[in-house]
Amino acid sequence: MTDQTWNSRVRDQLAWHWTNQLRERLDGLTDDEYLWEPVPSCWSVRPRRAGVGPVPVGSGATTIDFAMPQPDPAPFTTIAWRLGHVIVGVLAVRNAAHFGRAPTDYQSFEYAATASTALAQLDTEYATWRTGVESLGETGLDRPCGTAEGPYAERPLAELVLHVNREVIHHLAEVCLLRDLYLHTHRPTRQEAS
């Protein structure tokens, strides 16, 4: 049995999920799936000035529907919105705060208009996160999160790493489920196929 450290264990939790249950399931994501709205009034990413959220944010030609505080009940969100949330709110903001990535936030990020661009952004932010967590070693996991994590500033980085693992696993499992739903609701009928 290989000796493992706590750092490798927390990294491997997400890496195993990424490699064995997640990333391949995102391959081939089409723009139609990415932007599909399974119910009316979904939050998504949209061309600037076309948003349905109270505060569309983003720096490029595409913005993400947003509100603070979040409405109750929370709006249903598209694959595009969920990927944007993971890319920016879960990974990129933390990569900037803790691992040297250029500063970013929901307002300044350039959201992807296409599925392929979003997946490239996701891969980049995931790789930065994984490398950053590895660089913490054992002692870095015990270091306080710092002011970037607001009320959790004094909590150890290990808790943040575990939280990010949960968020990535949770939200990207939702993306996979939406892909399944899209597949099963957009199949041609036998009559259409013939």
C-alpha positions in Angstrom: 0.0 0.0 0.0 1.3 3.4 -0.9 1.8 5.9 1.8 -0.6 8.8 1.4 -0.7 12.2 3.0 -3.8 14.2 3.9 -2.9 16.5 1.0 -3.0 13.6 -1.5 -6.2 12.2 0.0 -8.1 15.5 -0.3 -6.8 16.0 -3.9 -7.5 12.4 -4.8 -11.2 12.7 -3.7 -11.9 15.2 -6.4 -9.4 13.8 -8.9 -11.0 10.4 -8.7 -14.4 11.8 -9.3 -13.1 14.1 -12.1 -11.3 11.2 -13.9 -13.7 8.3 -13.3 -17.2 9.8 -13.1 -17.2 13.3 -14.5 -14.9 14.7 -17.2 -15.7 12.1 -19.9 -19.4 12.7 -19.4 -18.9 16.3 -20.4 -17.1 15.4 -23.7 -19.3 16.2 -26.7 -21.4 18.8 -24.9 -23.2 20.7 -27.6 -24.2 24.3 -27.6 -27.9 23.3 -27.7 -27.4 21.3 -24.5 -25.3 24.0 -22.9 -28.0 26.6 -23.4 -31.1 24.4 -23.2 -33.8 25.8 -20.9 -35.8 22.8 -19.6 -38.4 25.1 -17.9 -39.5 28.7 -18.5 -37.5 31.6 -17.0 -34.3 29.7 -16.4 -31.2 31.5 -15.5 -28.4 31.1 -18.0 -25.6 32.8 -19.8 -26.9 35.1 -22.6 -25.8 37.8 -25.0 -25.3 41.1 -23.2 -28.6 42.9 -22.5 -30.6 39.7 -23.0 -30.5 38.5 -19.4 -33.5 37.6 -17.4 -31.9 37.8 -14.0 -32.2 41.1 -12.1 -28.5 41.8 -12.5 -26.7 40.2 -15.5 -23.0 40.3 -14.9 -19.9 39.6 -16.9 -17.2 41.5 -18.8 -17.6 40.2 -22.3 -20.3 39.8 -24.9 -22.0 37.1 -22.8 -23.3 37.7 -19.3 -24.7 35.4 -16.5 -28.0 35.9 -14.9 -27.4 36.9 -11.2 -29.0 38.4 -8.1 -27.8 39.1 -4.6 -29.5 38.0 -2.5 -30.6 35.0 -4.5 -34.4 34.9 -5.1 -36.5 32.4 -3.1 -37.2 30.0 -4.6 -34.0 30.0 -6.5 -34.5 30.0 -10.3 -33.8 26.8 -12.3 -30.5 27.1 -14.0 -29.1 25.8 -17.3 -26.0 23.8 -17.9 -24.3 27.0 -19.0 -25.2 28.8 -15.8 -24.1 25.8 -13.6 -20.8 25.6 -15.4 -20.3 29.4 -15.1 -20.9 29.1 -11.4 -18.4 26.3 -10.9 -15.8 27.9 -13.2 -16.0 31.4 -11.5 -17.6 31.2 -8.1 -16.2 27.8 -7.0 -12.8 27.7 -8.8 -11.5 30.9 -10.4 -12.2 33.2 -7.4 -10.5 30.7 -5.1 -7.6 30.2 -7.6 -7.1 34.0 -7.6 -7.3 34.3 -3.8 -5.0 31.4 -3.0 -3.0 30.2 -6.0 -1.8 33.2 -8.0 -4.5 33.3 -10.7 -5.3 36.8 -12.0 -8.0 38.4 -9.9 -11.6 37.8 -11.0 -15.2 37.7 -9.8 -18.7 37.3 -11.2 -18.7 40.9 -12.6 -15.3 40.8 -14.3 -15.3 37.3 -15.8 -15.8 36.7 -19.5 -18.4 34.0 -19.6 -18.4 31.4 -22.4 -20.9 31.7 -25.2 -20.3 28.1 -26.3 -20.0 24.7 -24.7 -16.4 24.1 -25.9 -15.2 27.4 -24.5 -16.8 26.7 -21.2 -15.2 23.2 -21.0 -11.8 24.7 -21.8 -12.3 27.3 -19.0 -13.4 24.5 -16.6 -10.3 22.4 -17.5 -8.0 25.4 -16.9 -9.5 26.3 -13.5 -9.6 22.7 -12.4 -5.9 22.2 -13.3 -5.0 25.4 -11.5 -6.9 24.3 -8.4 -5.4 20.9 -8.3 -1.9 22.2 -8.7 -2.5 24.8 -6.1 -3.9 22.4 -3.5 -0.9 20.1 -4.2 1.5 23.1 -3.6 0.0 23.5 -0.1 1.7 20.3 1.1 0.7 19.1 4.6 1.4 22.3 6.5 -0.4 24.5 4.1 -3.7 22.7 4.7 -3.5 23.9 8.3 -3.0 27.6 7.3 -5.9 29.9 7.8 -7.9 30.7 4.7 -7.4 34.5 5.1 -9.7 37.4 4.4 -10.7 36.2 0.9 -13.0 33.7 2.6 -14.8 36.3 4.6 -16.3 34.9 7.8 -14.3 31.7 7.3 -10.9 33.6 7.3 -9.6 31.8 10.4 -10.7 28.3 9.2 -8.0 26.0 7.9 -7.5 25.8 4.1 -8.2 22.0 4.4 -11.9 23.0 5.1 -12.0 25.2 2.0 -10.5 22.4 -0.1 -13.1 19.9 1.1 -15.9 22.5 0.5 -14.6 23.1 -3.1 -14.6 19.3 -3.6 -18.2 19.1 -2.5 -19.2 22.0 -4.7 -17.5 20.7 -7.8 -18.9 17.2 -7.3 -22.4 18.4 -6.5 -22.8 21.0 -9.3 -21.1 19.0 -12.0 -23.3 15.9 -11.1 -26.3 18.3 -11.7 -24.8 19.1 -15.1 -24.5 15.4 -16.0 -28.1 14.9 -14.9 -29.3 17.7 -17.1 -27.3 16.1 -20.0 -29.2 12.9 -19.4 -32.5 14.7 -19.3 -31.7 16.5 -22.5 -30.7 13.2 -24.2 -34.0 11.5 -23.1 -36.2 14.4 -24.1 -34.6 15.2 -27.4 -34.4 11.7 -28.9 -36.0 11.3 -32.3 -39.1 9.1 -32.1 -39.1 5.9 -34.2 -41.3 7.7 -36.7 -39.0 10.7 -37.0 -35.9 8.4 -37.3 -37.3 6.5 -40.3 
